[in-house]
Amino acid sequence: QVQLVESGGGLVQAGGSLRLSCVASGSIFSLYPMGWYRQAPGKQRELVARISTGGSTNYADSVKGRFTISRDNAKNTVYLQMSSLTPEDTAVYYCNADGRWAWGQGTQVTVSS
């Protein structure tokens, strides 16, 4: 079973930036598309960015132009570069391969106004 470990979250002021990382165990990371998801208090988990095995990317409208997803298959790692953060981006952020694997603990992102 693949294990996912997210990191890089924290407290940042509105307009700031953060870079999240997610490391997957095992040797099958490169075979799957990866996504970053977030869950705000009282809300359902939502997909914010996705990257295919070939590097094609898709973004939720709410983050388009502000977030960038990338992956390094040699390091079994997917990244989420977030900029121009707003309080509405406050959530726990998770990575996963379209929900195929067990969810990690996530990383908390808090944006203050």
MODELLER restraints for C-alpha pairs under 7 A, 6 or more apart:
rsr = mdl.restraints
at = mdl.atoms
rsr.add(forms.Gaussian(group=physical.xy_distance, feature=features.Distance(at['CA:2:A'], at['CA:24:A']), mean=6.39, stdev=0.5))
rsr.add(forms.Gaussian(group=physical.xy_distance, feature=features.Distance(at['CA:2:A'], at['CA:25:A']), mean=5.36, stdev=0.5))
rsr.add(forms.Gaussian(group=physical.xy_distance, feature=features.Distance(at['CA:2:A'], at['CA:26:A']), mean=6.06, stdev=0.5))
rsr.add(forms.Gaussian(group=physical.xy_distance, feature=features.Distance(at['CA:2:A'], at['CA:101:A']), mean=6.24, stdev=0.5))
rsr.add(forms.Gaussian(group=physical.xy_distance, feature=features.Distance(at['CA:3:A'], at['CA:24:A']), mean=5.61, stdev=0.5))
rsr.add(forms.Gaussian(group=physical.xy_distance, feature=features.Distance(at['CA:3:A'], at['CA:25:A']), mean=5.27, stdev=0.5))
rsr.add(forms.Gaussian(group=physical.xy_distance, feature=features.Distance(at['CA:3:A'], at['CA:102:A']), mean=6.89, stdev=0.5))
rsr.add(forms.Gaussian(group=physical.xy_distance, feature=features.Distance(at['CA:3:A'], at['CA:104:A']), mean=6.93, stdev=0.5))
rsr.add(forms.Gaussian(group=physical.xy_distance, feature=features.Distance(at['CA:4:A'], at['CA:22:A']), mean=6.51, stdev=0.5))
rsr.add(forms.Gaussian(group=physical.xy_distance, feature=features.Distance(at['CA:4:A'], at['CA:23:A']), mean=5.75, stdev=0.5))
rsr.add(forms.Gaussian(group=physical.xy_distance, feature=features.Distance(at['CA:4:A'], at['CA:24:A']), mean=4.67, stdev=0.5))
rsr.add(forms.Gaussian(group=physical.xy_distance, feature=features.Distance(at['CA:4:A'], at['CA:25:A']), mean=6.69, stdev=0.5))
rsr.add(forms.Gaussian(group=physical.xy_distance, feature=features.Distance(at['CA:4:A'], at['CA:103:A']), mean=6.79, stdev=0.5))
rsr.add(forms.Gaussian(group=physical.xy_distance, feature=features.Distance(at['CA:4:A'], at['CA:104:A']), mean=5.03, stdev=0.5))
rsr.add(forms.Gaussian(group=physical.xy_distance, feature=features.Distance(at['CA:5:A'], at['CA:22:A']), mean=5.38, stdev=0.5))
rsr.add(forms.Gaussian(group=physical.xy_distance, feature=features.Distance(at['CA:5:A'], at['CA:23:A']), mean=5.30, stdev=0.5))
rsr.add(forms.Gaussian(group=physical.xy_distance, feature=features.Distance(at['CA:5:A'], at['CA:24:A']), mean=6.59, stdev=0.5))
rsr.add(forms.Gaussian(group=physical.xy_distance, feature=features.Distance(at['CA:5:A'], at['CA:104:A']), mean=5.69, stdev=0.5))
rsr.add(forms.Gaussian(group=physical.xy_distance, feature=features.Distance(at['CA:5:A'], at['CA:105:A']), mean=7.00, stdev=0.5))
rsr.add(forms.Gaussian(group=physical.xy_distance, feature=features.Distance(at['CA:6:A'], at['CA:21:A']), mean=5.65, stdev=0.5))
rsr.add(forms.Gaussian(group=physical.xy_distance, feature=features.Distance(at['CA:6:A'], at['CA:22:A']), mean=4.25, stdev=0.5))
rsr.add(forms.Gaussian(group=physical.xy_distance, feature=features.Distance(at['CA:6:A'], at['CA:23:A']), mean=6.58, stdev=0.5))
rsr.add(forms.Gaussian(group=physical.xy_distance, feature=features.Distance(at['CA:6:A'], at['CA:94:A']), mean=6.58, stdev=0.5))
rsr.add(forms.Gaussian(group=physical.xy_distance, feature=features.Distance(at['CA:6:A'], at['CA:104:A']), mean=6.92, stdev=0.5))
rsr.add(forms.Gaussian(group=physical.xy_distance, feature=features.Distance(at['CA:6:A'], at['CA:106:A']), mean=5.38, stdev=0.5))
rsr.add(forms.Gaussian(group=physical.xy_distance, feature=features.Distance(at['CA:6:A'], at['CA:107:A']), mean=5.71, stdev=0.5))
rsr.add(forms.Gaussian(group=physical.xy_distance, feature=features.Distance(at['CA:7:A'], at['CA:20:A']), mean=5.79, stdev=0.5))
rsr.add(forms.Gaussian(group=physical.xy_distance, feature=features.Distance(at['CA:7:A'], at['CA:21:A']), mean=5.31, stdev=0.5))
rsr.add(forms.Gaussian(group=physical.xy_distance, feature=features.Distance(at['CA:7:A'], at['CA:22:A']), mean=6.36, stdev=0.5))
rsr.add(forms.Gaussian(group=physical.xy_distance, feature=features.Distance(at['CA:7:A'], at['CA:107:A']), mean=5.50, stdev=0.5))
rsr.add(forms.Gaussian(group=physical.xy_distance, feature=features.Distance(at['CA:8:A'], at['CA:19:A']), mean=5.96, stdev=0.5))
rsr.add(forms.Gaussian(group=physical.xy_distance, feature=features.Distance(at['CA:8:A'], at['CA:20:A']), mean=4.48, stdev=0.5))
rsr.add(forms.Gaussian(group=physical.xy_distance, feature=features.Distance(at['CA:8:A'], at['CA:21:A']), mean=6.06, stdev=0.5))
rsr.add(forms.Gaussian(group=physical.xy_distance, feature=features.Distance(at['CA:8:A'], at['CA:107:A']), mean=6.85, stdev=0.5))
rsr.add(forms.Gaussian(group=physical.xy_distance, feature=features.Distance(at['CA:9:A'], at['CA:18:A']), mean=6.98, stdev=0.5))
rsr.add(forms.Gaussian(group=physical.xy_distance, feature=features.Distance(at['CA:9:A'], at['CA:20:A']), mean=6.23, stdev=0.5))
rsr.add(forms.Gaussian(group=physical.xy_distance, feature=features.Distance(at['CA:9:A'], at['CA:107:A']), mean=5.20, stdev=0.5))
rsr.add(forms.Gaussian(group=physical.xy_distance, feature=features.Distance(at['CA:9:A'], at['CA:108:A']), mean=5.17, stdev=0.5))
rsr.add(forms.Gaussian(group=physical.xy_distance, feature=features.Distance(at['CA:9:A'], at['CA:109:A']), mean=4.86, stdev=0.5))
rsr.add(forms.Gaussian(group=physical.xy_distance, feature=features.Distance(at['CA:10:A'], at['CA:108:A']), mean=6.12, stdev=0.5))
rsr.add(forms.Gaussian(group=physical.xy_distance, feature=features.Distance(at['CA:10:A'], at['CA:109:A']), mean=5.06, stdev=0.5))
rsr.add(forms.Gaussian(group=physical.xy_distance, feature=features.Distance(at['CA:10:A'], at['CA:110:A']), mean=6.12, stdev=0.5))
rsr.add(forms.Gaussian(group=physical.xy_distance, feature=features.Distance(at['CA:11:A'], at['CA:109:A']), mean=6.18, stdev=0.5))
rsr.add(forms.Gaussian(group=physical.xy_distance, feature=features.Distance(at['CA:11:A'], at['CA:110:A']), mean=4.76, stdev=0.5))
rsr.add(forms.Gaussian(group=physical.xy_distance, feature=features.Distance(at['CA:11:A'], at['CA:111:A']), mean=5.90, stdev=0.5))
rsr.add(forms.Gaussian(group=physical.xy_distance, feature=features.Distance(at['CA:12:A'], at['CA:110:A']), mean=6.33, stdev=0.5))
rsr.add(forms.Gaussian(group=physical.xy_distance, feature=features.Distance(at['CA:12:A'], at['CA:111:A']), mean=5.01, stdev=0.5))
rsr.add(forms.Gaussian(group=physical.xy_distance, feature=features.Distance(at['CA:12:A'], at['CA:112:A']), mean=6.25, stdev=0.5))
rsr.add(forms.Gaussian(group=physical.xy_distance, feature=features.Distance(at['CA:13:A'], at['CA:111:A']), mean=5.38, stdev=0.5))
rsr.add(forms.Gaussian(group=physical.xy_distance, feature=features.Distance(at['CA:13:A'], at['CA:112:A']), mean=4.78, stdev=0.5))
rsr.add(forms.Gaussian(group=physical.xy_distance, feature=features.Distance(at['CA:13:A'], at['CA:113:A']), mean=6.16, stdev=0.5))
rsr.add(forms.Gaussian(group=physical.xy_distance, feature=features.Distance(at['CA:14:A'], at['CA:84:A']), mean=6.95, stdev=0.5))
rsr.add(forms.Gaussian(group=physical.xy_distance, feature=features.Distance(at['CA:14:A'], at['CA:85:A']), mean=5.31, stdev=0.5))
rsr.add(forms.Gaussian(group=physical.xy_distance, feature=features.Distance(at['CA:14:A'], at['CA:86:A']), mean=4.90, stdev=0.5))
rsr.add(forms.Gaussian(group=physical.xy_distance, feature=features.Distance(at['CA:14:A'], at['CA:87:A']), mean=6.49, stdev=0.5))
rsr.add(forms.Gaussian(group=physical.xy_distance, feature=features.Distance(at['CA:14:A'], at['CA:111:A']), mean=5.71, stdev=0.5))
rsr.add(forms.Gaussian(group=physical.xy_distance, feature=features.Distance(at['CA:14:A'], at['CA:112:A']), mean=5.67, stdev=0.5))
rsr.add(forms.Gaussian(group=physical.xy_distance, feature=features.Distance(at['CA:14:A'], at['CA:113:A']), mean=5.29, stdev=0.5))
rsr.add(forms.Gaussian(group=physical.xy_distance, feature=features.Distance(at['CA:15:A'], at['CA:83:A']), mean=6.89, stdev=0.5))
rsr.add(forms.Gaussian(group=physical.xy_distance, feature=features.Distance(at['CA:15:A'], at['CA:84:A']), mean=4.16, stdev=0.5))
rsr.add(forms.Gaussian(group=physical.xy_distance, feature=features.Distance(at['CA:15:A'], at['CA:85:A']), mean=4.86, stdev=0.5))
rsr.add(forms.Gaussian(group=physical.xy_distance, feature=features.Distance(at['CA:15:A'], at['CA:86:A']), mean=6.35, stdev=0.5))
rsr.add(forms.Gaussian(group=physical.xy_distance, feature=features.Distance(at['CA:16:A'], at['CA:83:A']), mean=5.95, stdev=0.5))
rsr.add(forms.Gaussian(group=physical.xy_distance, feature=features.Distance(at['CA:16:A'], at['CA:84:A']), mean=5.54, stdev=0.5))
rsr.add(forms.Gaussian(group=physical.xy_distance, feature=features.Distance(at['CA:16:A'], at['CA:85:A']), mean=5.52, stdev=0.5))
rsr.add(forms.Gaussian(group=physical.xy_distance, feature=features.Distance(at['CA:17:A'], at['CA:82:A']), mean=5.36, stdev=0.5))
rsr.add(forms.Gaussian(group=physical.xy_distance, feature=features.Distance(at['CA:17:A'], at['CA:83:A']), mean=4.21, stdev=0.5))
rsr.add(forms.Gaussian(group=physical.xy_distance, feature=features.Distance(at['CA:17:A'], at['CA:84:A']), mean=6.31, stdev=0.5))
rsr.add(forms.Gaussian(group=physical.xy_distance, feature=features.Distance(at['CA:17:A'], at['CA:85:A']), mean=6.28, stdev=0.5))
rsr.add(forms.Gaussian(group=physical.xy_distance, feature=features.Distance(at['CA:18:A'], at['CA:81:A']), mean=6.14, stdev=0.5))
rsr.add(forms.Gaussian(group=physical.xy_distance, feature=features.Distance(at['CA:18:A'], at['CA:82:A']), mean=5.23, stdev=0.5))
rsr.add(forms.Gaussian(group=physical.xy_distance, feature=features.Distance(at['CA:18:A'], at['CA:83:A']), mean=6.62, stdev=0.5))
rsr.add(forms.Gaussian(group=physical.xy_distance, feature=features.Distance(at['CA:19:A'], at['CA:79:A']), mean=6.89, stdev=0.5))
rsr.add(forms.Gaussian(group=physical.xy_distance, feature=features.Distance(at['CA:19:A'], at['CA:80:A']), mean=5.61, stdev=0.5))
rsr.add(forms.Gaussian(group=physical.xy_distance, feature=features.Distance(at['CA:19:A'], at['CA:81:A']), mean=4.43, stdev=0.5))
rsr.add(forms.Gaussian(group=physical.xy_distance, feature=features.Distance(at['CA:19:A'], at['CA:82:A']), mean=5.98, stdev=0.5))
rsr.add(forms.Gaussian(group=physical.xy_distance, feature=features.Distance(at['CA:20:A'], at['CA:79:A']), mean=5.49, stdev=0.5))
rsr.add(forms.Gaussian(group=physical.xy_distance, feature=features.Distance(at['CA:20:A'], at['CA:80:A']), mean=4.97, stdev=0.5))
rsr.add(forms.Gaussian(group=physical.xy_distance, feature=features.Distance(at['CA:20:A'], at['CA:81:A']), mean=6.38, stdev=0.5))
rsr.add(forms.Gaussian(group=physical.xy_distance, feature=features.Distance(at['CA:21:A'], at['CA:77:A']), mean=6.67, stdev=0.5))
rsr.add(forms.Gaussian(group=physical.xy_distance, feature=features.Distance(at['CA:21:A'], at['CA:78:A']), mean=5.89, stdev=0.5))
rsr.add(forms.Gaussian(group=physical.xy_distance, feature=features.Distance(at['CA:21:A'], at['CA:79:A']), mean=4.58, stdev=0.5))
rsr.add(forms.Gaussian(group=physical.xy_distance, feature=features.Distance(at['CA:21:A'], at['CA:80:A']), mean=6.56, stdev=0.5))
rsr.add(forms.Gaussian(group=physical.xy_distance, feature=features.Distance(at['CA:22:A'], at['CA:77:A']), mean=5.39, stdev=0.5))
rsr.add(forms.Gaussian(group=physical.xy_distance, feature=features.Distance(at['CA:22:A'], at['CA:78:A']), mean=5.28, stdev=0.5))
rsr.add(forms.Gaussian(group=physical.xy_distance, feature=features.Distance(at['CA:22:A'], at['CA:79:A']), mean=6.36, stdev=0.5))
rsr.add(forms.Gaussian(group=physical.xy_distance, feature=features.Distance(at['CA:22:A'], at['CA:95:A']), mean=6.44, stdev=0.5))
rsr.add(forms.Gaussian(group=physical.xy_distance, feature=features.Distance(at['CA:23:A'], at['CA:76:A']), mean=5.67, stdev=0.5))
rsr.add(forms.Gaussian(group=physical.xy_distance, feature=features.Distance(at['CA:23:A'], at['CA:77:A']), mean=4.50, stdev=0.5))
rsr.add(forms.Gaussian(group=physical.xy_distance, feature=features.Distance(at['CA:23:A'], at['CA:78:A']), mean=6.75, stdev=0.5))
rsr.add(forms.Gaussian(group=physical.xy_distance, feature=features.Distance(at['CA:24:A'], at['CA:76:A']), mean=5.49, stdev=0.5))
rsr.add(forms.Gaussian(group=physical.xy_distance, feature=features.Distance(at['CA:24:A'], at['CA:77:A']), mean=6.38, stdev=0.5))
rsr.add(forms.Gaussian(group=physical.xy_distance, feature=features.Distance(at['CA:29:A'], at['CA:73:A']), mean=6.81, stdev=0.5))
rsr.add(forms.Gaussian(group=physical.xy_distance, feature=features.Distance(at['CA:29:A'], at['CA:76:A']), mean=5.75, stdev=0.5))
rsr.add(forms.Gaussian(group=physical.xy_distance, feature=features.Distance(at['CA:30:A'], at['CA:53:A']), mean=6.39, stdev=0.5))
rsr.add(forms.Gaussian(group=physical.xy_distance, feature=features.Distance(at['CA:30:A'], at['CA:73:A']), mean=5.39, stdev=0.5))
rsr.add(forms.Gaussian(group=physical.xy_distance, feature=features.Distance(at['CA:31:A'], at['CA:53:A']), mean=6.36, stdev=0.5))
rsr.add(forms.Gaussian(group=physical.xy_distance, feature=features.Distance(at['CA:32:A'], at['CA:53:A']), mean=5.77, stdev=0.5))
rsr.add(forms.Gaussian(group=physical.xy_distance, feature=features.Distance(at['CA:32:A'], at['CA:97:A']), mean=6.19, stdev=0.5))
rsr.add(forms.Gaussian(group=physical.xy_distance, feature=features.Distance(at['CA:33:A'], at['CA:51:A']), mean=5.60, stdev=0.5))
rsr.add(forms.Gaussian(group=physical.xy_distance, feature=features.Distance(at['CA:33:A'], at['CA:52:A']), mean=4.21, stdev=0.5))
rsr.add(forms.Gaussian(group=physical.xy_distance, feature=features.Distance(at['CA:33:A'], at['CA:53:A']), mean=5.04, stdev=0.5))
rsr.add(forms.Gaussian(group=physical.xy_distance, feature=features.Distance(at['CA:33:A'], at['CA:97:A']), mean=5.70, stdev=0.5))
rsr.add(forms.Gaussian(group=physical.xy_distance, feature=features.Distance(at['CA:34:A'], at['CA:50:A']), mean=5.67, stdev=0.5))
rsr.add(forms.Gaussian(group=physical.xy_distance, feature=features.Distance(at['CA:34:A'], at['CA:51:A']), mean=5.41, stdev=0.5))
rsr.add(forms.Gaussian(group=physical.xy_distance, feature=features.Distance(at['CA:34:A'], at['CA:52:A']), mean=6.52, stdev=0.5))
rsr.add(forms.Gaussian(group=physical.xy_distance, feature=features.Distance(at['CA:34:A'], at['CA:96:A']), mean=5.74, stdev=0.5))
rsr.add(forms.Gaussian(group=physical.xy_distance, feature=features.Distance(at['CA:34:A'], at['CA:97:A']), mean=4.49, stdev=0.5))
rsr.add(forms.Gaussian(group=physical.xy_distance, feature=features.Distance(at['CA:34:A'], at['CA:98:A']), mean=6.62, stdev=0.5))
rsr.add(forms.Gaussian(group=physical.xy_distance, feature=features.Distance(at['CA:35:A'], at['CA:47:A']), mean=6.86, stdev=0.5))
rsr.add(forms.Gaussian(group=physical.xy_distance, feature=features.Distance(at['CA:35:A'], at['CA:49:A']), mean=5.51, stdev=0.5))
rsr.add(forms.Gaussian(group=physical.xy_distance, feature=features.Distance(at['CA:35:A'], at['CA:50:A']), mean=4.08, stdev=0.5))
rsr.add(forms.Gaussian(group=physical.xy_distance, feature=features.Distance(at['CA:35:A'], at['CA:51:A']), mean=6.25, stdev=0.5))
rsr.add(forms.Gaussian(group=physical.xy_distance, feature=features.Distance(at['CA:35:A'], at['CA:95:A']), mean=5.51, stdev=0.5))
rsr.add(forms.Gaussian(group=physical.xy_distance, feature=features.Distance(at['CA:35:A'], at['CA:96:A']), mean=5.50, stdev=0.5))
rsr.add(forms.Gaussian(group=physical.xy_distance, feature=features.Distance(at['CA:35:A'], at['CA:97:A']), mean=6.04, stdev=0.5))
rsr.add(forms.Gaussian(group=physical.xy_distance, feature=features.Distance(at['CA:35:A'], at['CA:98:A']), mean=6.59, stdev=0.5))
rsr.add(forms.Gaussian(group=physical.xy_distance, feature=features.Distance(at['CA:36:A'], at['CA:47:A']), mean=6.07, stdev=0.5))
rsr.add(forms.Gaussian(group=physical.xy_distance, feature=features.Distance(at['CA:36:A'], at['CA:48:A']), mean=5.80, stdev=0.5))
rsr.add(forms.Gaussian(group=physical.xy_distance, feature=features.Distance(at['CA:36:A'], at['CA:49:A']), mean=5.26, stdev=0.5))
rsr.add(forms.Gaussian(group=physical.xy_distance, feature=features.Distance(at['CA:36:A'], at['CA:50:A']), mean=6.36, stdev=0.5))
rsr.add(forms.Gaussian(group=physical.xy_distance, feature=features.Distance(at['CA:36:A'], at['CA:93:A']), mean=6.85, stdev=0.5))
rsr.add(forms.Gaussian(group=physical.xy_distance, feature=features.Distance(at['CA:36:A'], at['CA:94:A']), mean=5.66, stdev=0.5))
rsr.add(forms.Gaussian(group=physical.xy_distance, feature=features.Distance(at['CA:36:A'], at['CA:95:A']), mean=4.43, stdev=0.5))
rsr.add(forms.Gaussian(group=physical.xy_distance, feature=features.Distance(at['CA:36:A'], at['CA:96:A']), mean=6.68, stdev=0.5))
rsr.add(forms.Gaussian(group=physical.xy_distance, feature=features.Distance(at['CA:37:A'], at['CA:45:A']), mean=6.47, stdev=0.5))
rsr.add(forms.Gaussian(group=physical.xy_distance, feature=features.Distance(at['CA:37:A'], at['CA:46:A']), mean=5.32, stdev=0.5))
rsr.add(forms.Gaussian(group=physical.xy_distance, feature=features.Distance(at['CA:37:A'], at['CA:47:A']), mean=4.27, stdev=0.5))
rsr.add(forms.Gaussian(group=physical.xy_distance, feature=features.Distance(at['CA:37:A'], at['CA:48:A']), mean=5.39, stdev=0.5))
rsr.add(forms.Gaussian(group=physical.xy_distance, feature=features.Distance(at['CA:37:A'], at['CA:93:A']), mean=5.63, stdev=0.5))
rsr.add(forms.Gaussian(group=physical.xy_distance, feature=features.Distance(at['CA:37:A'], at['CA:94:A']), mean=5.06, stdev=0.5))
rsr.add(forms.Gaussian(group=physical.xy_distance, feature=features.Distance(at['CA:37:A'], at['CA:95:A']), mean=5.93, stdev=0.5))
rsr.add(forms.Gaussian(group=physical.xy_distance, feature=features.Distance(at['CA:38:A'], at['CA:45:A']), mean=5.42, stdev=0.5))
rsr.add(forms.Gaussian(group=physical.xy_distance, feature=features.Distance(at['CA:38:A'], at['CA:46:A']), mean=5.47, stdev=0.5))
rsr.add(forms.Gaussian(group=physical.xy_distance, feature=features.Distance(at['CA:38:A'], at['CA:47:A']), mean=6.59, stdev=0.5))
rsr.add(forms.Gaussian(group=physical.xy_distance, feature=features.Distance(at['CA:38:A'], at['CA:48:A']), mean=6.96, stdev=0.5))
rsr.add(forms.Gaussian(group=physical.xy_distance, feature=features.Distance(at['CA:38:A'], at['CA:91:A']), mean=5.82, stdev=0.5))
rsr.add(forms.Gaussian(group=physical.xy_distance, feature=features.Distance(at['CA:38:A'], at['CA:92:A']), mean=5.44, stdev=0.5))
rsr.add(forms.Gaussian(group=physical.xy_distance, feature=features.Distance(at['CA:38:A'], at['CA:93:A']), mean=4.28, stdev=0.5))
rsr.add(forms.Gaussian(group=physical.xy_distance, feature=features.Distance(at['CA:38:A'], at['CA:94:A']), mean=5.95, stdev=0.5))
rsr.add(forms.Gaussian(group=physical.xy_distance, feature=features.Distance(at['CA:39:A'], at['CA:45:A']), mean=4.27, stdev=0.5))
rsr.add(forms.Gaussian(group=physical.xy_distance, feature=features.Distance(at['CA:39:A'], at['CA:46:A']), mean=6.37, stdev=0.5))
rsr.add(forms.Gaussian(group=physical.xy_distance, feature=features.Distance(at['CA:39:A'], at['CA:91:A']), mean=5.23, stdev=0.5))
rsr.add(forms.Gaussian(group=physical.xy_distance, feature=features.Distance(at['CA:39:A'], at['CA:92:A']), mean=5.33, stdev=0.5))
rsr.add(forms.Gaussian(group=physical.xy_distance, feature=features.Distance(at['CA:39:A'], at['CA:93:A']), mean=6.58, stdev=0.5))
rsr.add(forms.Gaussian(group=physical.xy_distance, feature=features.Distance(at['CA:40:A'], at['CA:90:A']), mean=6.47, stdev=0.5))
rsr.add(forms.Gaussian(group=physical.xy_distance, feature=features.Distance(at['CA:40:A'], at['CA:91:A']), mean=4.21, stdev=0.5))
rsr.add(forms.Gaussian(group=physical.xy_distance, feature=features.Distance(at['CA:40:A'], at['CA:92:A']), mean=6.38, stdev=0.5))
rsr.add(forms.Gaussian(group=physical.xy_distance, feature=features.Distance(at['CA:48:A'], at['CA:59:A']), mean=5.62, stdev=0.5))
rsr.add(forms.Gaussian(group=physical.xy_distance, feature=features.Distance(at['CA:48:A'], at['CA:60:A']), mean=4.89, stdev=0.5))
rsr.add(forms.Gaussian(group=physical.xy_distance, feature=features.Distance(at['CA:48:A'], at['CA:63:A']), mean=6.86, stdev=0.5))
rsr.add(forms.Gaussian(group=physical.xy_distance, feature=features.Distance(at['CA:49:A'], at['CA:58:A']), mean=5.62, stdev=0.5))
rsr.add(forms.Gaussian(group=physical.xy_distance, feature=features.Distance(at['CA:49:A'], at['CA:59:A']), mean=4.41, stdev=0.5))
rsr.add(forms.Gaussian(group=physical.xy_distance, feature=features.Distance(at['CA:49:A'], at['CA:60:A']), mean=6.31, stdev=0.5))
rsr.add(forms.Gaussian(group=physical.xy_distance, feature=features.Distance(at['CA:49:A'], at['CA:69:A']), mean=6.39, stdev=0.5))
rsr.add(forms.Gaussian(group=physical.xy_distance, feature=features.Distance(at['CA:50:A'], at['CA:57:A']), mean=5.55, stdev=0.5))
rsr.add(forms.Gaussian(group=physical.xy_distance, feature=features.Distance(at['CA:50:A'], at['CA:58:A']), mean=5.24, stdev=0.5))
rsr.add(forms.Gaussian(group=physical.xy_distance, feature=features.Distance(at['CA:50:A'], at['CA:59:A']), mean=6.54, stdev=0.5))
rsr.add(forms.Gaussian(group=physical.xy_distance, feature=features.Distance(at['CA:50:A'], at['CA:69:A']), mean=6.95, stdev=0.5))
rsr.add(forms.Gaussian(group=physical.xy_distance, feature=features.Distance(at['CA:51:A'], at['CA:57:A']), mean=4.44, stdev=0.5))
rsr.add(forms.Gaussian(group=physical.xy_distance, feature=features.Distance(at['CA:51:A'], at['CA:58:A']), mean=6.60, stdev=0.5))
rsr.add(forms.Gaussian(group=physical.xy_distance, feature=features.Distance(at['CA:51:A'], at['CA:69:A']), mean=6.69, stdev=0.5))
rsr.add(forms.Gaussian(group=physical.xy_distance, feature=features.Distance(at['CA:51:A'], at['CA:70:A']), mean=6.90, stdev=0.5))
rsr.add(forms.Gaussian(group=physical.xy_distance, feature=features.Distance(at['CA:66:A'], at['CA:82:A']), mean=6.06, stdev=0.5))
rsr.add(forms.Gaussian(group=physical.xy_distance, feature=features.Distance(at['CA:66:A'], at['CA:83:A']), mean=5.24, stdev=0.5))
rsr.add(forms.Gaussian(group=physical.xy_distance, feature=features.Distance(at['CA:66:A'], at['CA:84:A']), mean=6.14, stdev=0.5))
rsr.add(forms.Gaussian(group=physical.xy_distance, feature=features.Distance(at['CA:67:A'], at['CA:80:A']), mean=6.66, stdev=0.5))
rsr.add(forms.Gaussian(group=physical.xy_distance, feature=features.Distance(at['CA:67:A'], at['CA:81:A']), mean=5.51, stdev=0.5))
rsr.add(forms.Gaussian(group=physical.xy_distance, feature=features.Distance(at['CA:67:A'], at['CA:82:A']), mean=4.47, stdev=0.5))
rsr.add(forms.Gaussian(group=physical.xy_distance, feature=features.Distance(at['CA:67:A'], at['CA:83:A']), mean=6.20, stdev=0.5))
rsr.add(forms.Gaussian(group=physical.xy_distance, feature=features.Distance(at['CA:68:A'], at['CA:80:A']), mean=5.63, stdev=0.5))
rsr.add(forms.Gaussian(group=physical.xy_distance, feature=features.Distance(at['CA:68:A'], at['CA:81:A']), mean=5.03, stdev=0.5))
rsr.add(forms.Gaussian(group=physical.xy_distance, feature=features.Distance(at['CA:68:A'], at['CA:82:A']), mean=6.58, stdev=0.5))
rsr.add(forms.Gaussian(group=physical.xy_distance, feature=features.Distance(at['CA:69:A'], at['CA:79:A']), mean=5.61, stdev=0.5))
rsr.add(forms.Gaussian(group=physical.xy_distance, feature=features.Distance(at['CA:69:A'], at['CA:80:A']), mean=4.59, stdev=0.5))
rsr.add(forms.Gaussian(group=physical.xy_distance, feature=features.Distance(at['CA:69:A'], at['CA:81:A']), mean=6.37, stdev=0.5))
rsr.add(forms.Gaussian(group=physical.xy_distance, feature=features.Distance(at['CA:70:A'], at['CA:78:A']), mean=5.78, stdev=0.5))
rsr.add(forms.Gaussian(group=physical.xy_distance, feature=features.Distance(at['CA:70:A'], at['CA:79:A']), mean=5.21, stdev=0.5))
rsr.add(forms.Gaussian(group=physical.xy_distance, feature=features.Distance(at['CA:70:A'], at['CA:80:A']), mean=6.60, stdev=0.5))
rsr.add(forms.Gaussian(group=physical.xy_distance, feature=features.Distance(at['CA:71:A'], at['CA:77:A']), mean=5.76, stdev=0.5))
rsr.add(forms.Gaussian(group=physical.xy_distance, feature=features.Distance(at['CA:71:A'], at['CA:78:A']), mean=4.19, stdev=0.5))
rsr.add(forms.Gaussian(group=physical.xy_distance, feature=features.Distance(at['CA:71:A'], at['CA:79:A']), mean=5.95, stdev=0.5))
rsr.add(forms.Gaussian(group=physical.xy_distance, feature=features.Distance(at['CA:72:A'], at['CA:78:A']), mean=6.29, stdev=0.5))
rsr.add(forms.Gaussian(group=physical.xy_distance, feature=features.Distance(at['CA:85:A'], at['CA:111:A']), mean=6.75, stdev=0.5))
rsr.add(forms.Gaussian(group=physical.xy_distance, feature=features.Distance(at['CA:86:A'], at['CA:111:A']), mean=6.02, stdev=0.5))
rsr.add(forms.Gaussian(group=physical.xy_distance, feature=features.Distance(at['CA:87:A'], at['CA:111:A']), mean=4.68, stdev=0.5))
rsr.add(forms.Gaussian(group=physical.xy_distance, feature=features.Distance(at['CA:87:A'], at['CA:112:A']), mean=5.78, stdev=0.5))
rsr.add(forms.Gaussian(group=physical.xy_distance, feature=features.Distance(at['CA:87:A'], at['CA:113:A']), mean=6.16, stdev=0.5))
rsr.add(forms.Gaussian(group=physical.xy_distance, feature=features.Distance(at['CA:89:A'], at['CA:111:A']), mean=6.75, stdev=0.5))
rsr.add(forms.Gaussian(group=physical.xy_distance, feature=features.Distance(at['CA:90:A'], at['CA:109:A']), mean=5.34, stdev=0.5))
rsr.add(forms.Gaussian(group=physical.xy_distance, feature=features.Distance(at['CA:90:A'], at['CA:110:A']), mean=4.59, stdev=0.5))
rsr.add(forms.Gaussian(group=physical.xy_distance, feature=features.Distance(at['CA:90:A'], at['CA:111:A']), mean=5.51, stdev=0.5))
rsr.add(forms.Gaussian(group=physical.xy_distance, feature=features.Distance(at['CA:91:A'], at['CA:108:A']), mean=6.05, stdev=0.5))
rsr.add(forms.Gaussian(group=physical.xy_distance, feature=features.Distance(at['CA:91:A'], at['CA:109:A']), mean=5.51, stdev=0.5))
rsr.add(forms.Gaussian(group=physical.xy_distance, feature=features.Distance(at['CA:91:A'], at['CA:110:A']), mean=6.63, stdev=0.5))
rsr.add(forms.Gaussian(group=physical.xy_distance, feature=features.Distance(at['CA:92:A'], at['CA:106:A']), mean=5.84, stdev=0.5))
rsr.add(forms.Gaussian(group=physical.xy_distance, feature=features.Distance(at['CA:92:A'], at['CA:107:A']), mean=5.41, stdev=0.5))
rsr.add(forms.Gaussian(group=physical.xy_distance, feature=features.Distance(at['CA:92:A'], at['CA:108:A']), mean=4.34, stdev=0.5))
rsr.add(forms.Gaussian(group=physical.xy_distance, feature=features.Distance(at['CA:92:A'], at['CA:109:A']), mean=6.00, stdev=0.5))
rsr.add(forms.Gaussian(group=physical.xy_distance, feature=features.Distance(at['CA:93:A'], at['CA:106:A']), mean=5.26, stdev=0.5))
rsr.add(forms.Gaussian(group=physical.xy_distance, feature=features.Distance(at['CA:93:A'], at['CA:107:A']), mean=5.26, stdev=0.5))
rsr.add(forms.Gaussian(group=physical.xy_distance, feature=features.Distance(at['CA:93:A'], at['CA:108:A']), mean=6.23, stdev=0.5))
rsr.add(forms.Gaussian(group=physical.xy_distance, feature=features.Distance(at['CA:94:A'], at['CA:104:A']), mean=6.77, stdev=0.5))
rsr.add(forms.Gaussian(group=physical.xy_distance, feature=features.Distance(at['CA:94:A'], at['CA:106:A']), mean=4.62, stdev=0.5))
rsr.add(forms.Gaussian(group=physical.xy_distance, feature=features.Distance(at['CA:94:A'], at['CA:107:A']), mean=6.73, stdev=0.5))
rsr.add(forms.Gaussian(group=physical.xy_distance, feature=features.Distance(at['CA:96:A'], at['CA:103:A']), mean=6.82, stdev=0.5))
